Amino acid sequence: MVLDSNDTSFSLDVELSGPVAYNRPFAPALDRQELTWQAVDDRGNYYLGGMGQWHSNDHDASGTVQFWPALDRKATWLDLALSTVTTRATVRVRLDWDLRR
């Protein structure tokens, strides 16, 4: 939905459907899919993601995923990959750098 970038990291606000669990201490979620996040850009840079603020129920989930390090300003696209134990999905995000802001 929204991509924010700064000098040290970037974040994505996302929405997912289905029961989704996120890493939270002392709260196992055996009936939900655990997610891992990673990304790669068209310049060969890899980024690891961690979940920030997150809201989930039995039908959908939404929240922020924080990635490190910062995005390469010369990149033109980013492949966002989310994985579970048995499934992987990749979404390509086009990066439009508006330098006039």
Beta strands, then each sheet from edge to edge (+ up, - down):
strand 1: 2-5
strand 2: 10-17
strand 3: 20-21
strand 4: 33-34
strand 5: 36-41
strand 6: 46-56
strand 7: 60-68
strand 8: 77-83
strand 9: 88-94
sheet 1: 1+ 2- 7+ 6- 5+ 8- 9+
sheet 2: 3+ 4+
end
